[in-house]
């Protein structure tokens, strides 16, 4: 299928261009914030432990997370996916976030550092903070991968004859490449949409079951473990049809950078699930729980 001619700029406001990519990040952070706040307010989810912190504290945490997502995502892309010689030749490119180039794994590291700082400052349980943040993360990931598709970047490997494949080339991409599309005039896997579906939508539904169906928020770290386990599995699988980033070396055994960074996530996720499921649950809370601001002060 021909790649749709979608303008990556949603609207121009004078000299200011509002891009789909930037809008995806803003919307993902805001929607994730509201979703996580809803989890904290839903007392039916916290049957053996009170909510880990208050909705008001979530309002503070979201700023830390936003900085972690953007800062970590950008630095992760520079460190993991950008050849050092390219960064050395143009150091200021590190700060040009609007040109694209964000790493999920770098974003996770940035958010983790933000949560560690927030937990230390507020004397909260880090794992329980992560159990509230993790279910909201796929929302932004879904939007971000859709924006990658609109930008015509992070395309998949060649797939001749694939009925739903795309030729990632249109007038805009051809002009950007000086008459030649970077992806070539070949049919490719729409790997951005695969990632949006599995690492975004399906992962969100799995975590929705974990929070609302199994009520695993009562077990420290299990929801976080489910998040990083299934993300790692989905990412490793999709890396088989995603075109490796430009400048990446040939890793042994057909591995890619995305696979290498995701393998520790699978192992870490399994450990957190095993650990959390072995830990005894505290007695069930009374039917009438204290208000959220008091519950957050109760021992975990």
C-alpha positions in Angstrom: 0.0 0.0 0.0 1.2 3.5 -0.6 2.1 5.5 2.5 -0.5 8.1 3.3 0.5 11.7 2.7 -0.1 12.9 6.3 1.5 16.2 7.3 3.5 15.6 10.5 2.5 19.2 11.5 -1.0 19.2 12.8 -1.4 23.0 12.7 0.8 26.1 12.2 0.3 28.9 14.7 2.4 31.6 13.1 6.0 30.6 13.5 5.0 27.8 15.9 4.3 24.3 14.4 2.3 21.9 16.5 3.5 18.4 15.4 1.7 15.1 15.9 4.9 13.7 17.5 4.9 16.4 20.2 1.2 16.2 20.7 1.5 12.5 21.3 3.9 13.1 24.1 1.7 15.8 25.7 -1.4 13.8 25.3 0.2 10.6 26.6 1.5 12.3 29.7 -1.8 14.0 30.5 -4.0 11.0 29.8 -1.6 8.8 31.8 -1.7 11.2 34.7 -5.5 11.1 34.8 -5.6 7.3 34.4 -3.1 6.8 37.3 -5.1 9.3 39.4 -8.2 7.2 38.8 -6.4 4.1 40.0 -5.5 5.8 43.2 -9.0 7.0 43.8 -10.6 3.6 43.1 -10.7 2.1 46.6 -12.1 -1.2 45.2 -8.7 -1.9 43.8 -6.9 -1.7 47.2 -8.3 -4.6 49.2 -5.3 -5.6 51.2 -3.1 -2.5 51.1 -4.2 1.2 51.0 -3.4 3.1 47.8 0.4 3.7 47.8 0.1 7.5 47.7 -2.5 10.3 47.2 -4.0 11.8 44.1 -2.4 15.1 45.2 1.0 13.5 45.3 0.3 12.1 41.8 -0.1 15.7 40.7 3.5 16.4 41.8 4.9 13.1 40.5 3.7 13.8 36.9 6.2 16.6 36.6 9.0 14.3 37.6 7.8 11.7 35.1 7.5 14.2 32.3 11.1 15.2 32.8 12.2 11.6 33.0 10.3 10.6 29.9 11.6 13.4 27.7 15.1 13.6 29.1 15.7 9.9 29.5 14.1 9.1 26.1 16.3 11.6 24.3 19.5 10.6 26.0 18.7 7.0 25.6 18.4 7.5 21.8 21.7 9.3 21.7 23.5 6.7 23.8 21.9 3.5 22.4 21.0 4.3 18.8 23.1 7.2 17.5 26.7 6.6 16.3 29.1 8.4 18.6 30.8 10.0 15.6 27.5 11.6 14.5 26.9 13.0 18.0 30.5 14.3 18.2 30.1 16.0 14.8 26.9 17.8 15.9 26.6 17.8 19.8 23.7 20.3 19.7 21.6 17.6 18.0 21.2 16.1 21.5 18.8 18.9 22.4 16.8 19.0 19.1 14.0 16.8 20.5 11.5 18.2 17.9 13.4 16.4 15.1 12.4 13.0 16.7 14.7 10.3 18.1 13.4 9.0 21.4 14.2 5.7 23.0 11.6 3.7 25.0 14.3 2.1 27.1 15.9 5.4 27.8 12.5 6.8 28.8 12.0 3.9 31.2 15.4 4.6 32.8 14.5 8.3 33.1 11.1 7.6 34.7 12.7 5.1 37.0 15.2 7.7 38.2 12.4 10.2 38.6 10.4 7.7 40.7 13.4 6.9 42.9 13.9 10.6 43.6 10.2 11.1 44.3 10.0 8.0 46.6 13.1 9.1 48.5 11.8 12.7 48.9 8.3 11.6 50.0 9.4 8.5 51.9 7.2 6.2 49.8 7.5 2.6 48.5 9.2 2.7 45.1 7.7 -0.5 43.9 4.2 0.5 44.8 4.7 3.9 43.0 5.8 1.9 39.9 2.7 -0.3 40.2 0.5 2.8 39.7 2.7 4.4 36.9 3.2 1.2 34.9 -0.5 0.7 33.8 -0.6 4.2 32.5 2.6 4.0 30.4 1.1 2.1 27.4 -1.2 5.0 26.7 1.6 7.3 25.7 3.5 4.5 24.0 0.5 3.8 21.7 0.2 7.5 20.8 3.9 7.8 20.2 4.1 4.8 17.9 1.2 6.2 15.9 3.1 9.4 15.6 6.2 7.5 14.4 4.0 6.0 11.6 2.7 9.5 10.6 6.3 10.7 10.4 7.3 7.8 8.2 10.1 6.7 10.6 11.1 3.5 12.4 9.7 1.4 9.5 9.9 -2.3 9.2 12.0 -4.7 7.2 11.3 -5.5 3.6 8.2 -7.7 3.1 7.5 -8.2 -0.7 3.9 -9.2 -1.3 2.7 -8.5 2.3 -1.0 -7.5 1.8 -0.9 -4.9 4.6 2.6 -3.7 3.9 3.5 -0.1 3.1 5.9 1.6 0.8 7.2 4.3 3.1 7.5 7.0 0.4 5.4 10.0 -0.5 6.1 13.5 -1.8 7.1 14.8 1.6 9.5 12.0 2.3 10.9 12.1 -1.2 11.6 15.9 -0.8 13.2 15.4 2.6 15.6 12.9 1.0 16.5 15.0 -1.9 14.4 13.0 -4.3 15.0 9.6 -2.8 13.1 8.0 0.1 15.2 6.7 2.9 13.1 3.6 3.1 13.3 2.9 -0.6 10.5 2.1 -3.0 9.8 -1.3 -1.4 7.0 -2.8 0.6 7.8 -3.0 4.3 6.2 -4.1 7.5 4.4 -1.3 9.3 6.3 -2.1 12.5 5.2 1.2 14.1 1.6 0.0 14.0 2.6 -3.5 15.3 4.3 -1.8 18.3 1.3 0.5 18.8 -1.0 -2.5 18.9 1.1 -4.9 21.1 3.2 -2.6 23.2 0.4 -0.1 23.5 -3.1 -1.4 23.3 -2.7 -5.0 24.1 -0.3 -4.3 26.9 -2.7 -1.7 28.3 -5.5 -4.4 28.4 -3.2 -6.9 30.1 -2.4 -4.4 32.8 -6.1 -3.4 33.0 -6.8 -7.0 33.9 -4.0 -7.0 36.4 -5.2 -3.9 38.2 -9.0 -4.3 38.0 -9.5 -8.0 37.4 -6.9 -9.7 39.6 -6.3 -6.6 41.8 -2.6 -7.3 41.7 -1.9 -3.8 43.0 -2.1 -5.4 46.5 1.1 -7.4 45.7 4.2 -5.2 45.6 5.9 -5.0 42.2 3.8 -7.6 40.4 2.1 -5.1 38.1 5.5 -3.5 37.3 6.8 -7.0 36.6 4.0 -7.8 34.2 4.6 -4.5 32.4 8.3 -4.9 31.8 7.9 -8.7 31.1 5.3 -8.3 28.3 6.8 -5.2 26.9 10.1 -7.1 26.6 8.4 -10.1 24.9 6.5 -7.9 22.5 9.5 -5.8 21.6 11.8 -8.8 21.1 9.2 -10.4 18.8 8.6 -7.2 16.7 12.3 -6.5 16.4 12.4 -9.4 14.0 10.4 -7.4 11.5 11.6 -3.9 12.4 14.5 -2.4 10.4 17.5 -1.9 12.6 18.5 1.7 13.3 21.0 3.3 11.0 24.6 2.9 12.1 24.0 -0.1 14.4 26.6 -2.8 14.3 25.9 -6.4 13.4 25.3 -8.1 16.7 25.8 -11.8 17.1 23.0 -14.4 16.8 20.8 -11.9 14.8 20.2 -9.7 17.8 19.4 -6.1 17.6 19.9 -3.2 20.0 16.2 -3.4 20.9 16.4 -7.1 21.7 19.6 -6.6 23.8 17.9 -3.9 25.9 14.7 -5.9 26.2 16.2 -9.2 27.4 17.0 -7.8 30.9 13.4 -6.5 31.1 12.0 -10.0 30.5 14.3 -11.4 33.3 13.6 -8.5 35.6 9.8 -8.8 35.0 9.8 -12.5 35.8 11.8 -11.9 39.0 9.4 -9.1 40.2 6.3 -11.3 39.5 7.9 -14.3 41.3 8.9 -12.1 44.3 5.6 -10.4 44.6 3.5 -13.5 44.3 5.6 -15.2 47.1 5.2 -12.3 49.5 2.4 -12.9 51.9 -0.6 -10.6 51.6 -1.5 -8.5 54.6 -5.0 -9.1 56.1 -7.9 -7.7 54.1 -8.7 -4.0 54.8 -12.0 -3.1 56.4 -14.8 -2.4 53.9 -14.8 1.2 54.8 -11.3 2.5 54.1 -9.8 5.8 55.4 -9.6 8.8 53.0 -6.8 8.6 50.4 -4.7 11.3 52.1 -4.7 9.3 55.3 -4.4 5.9 53.6 -1.1 7.0 51.9 0.4 7.6 55.4 -0.5 4.1 56.6 2.3 1.5 56.6 2.8 -0.5 53.4 
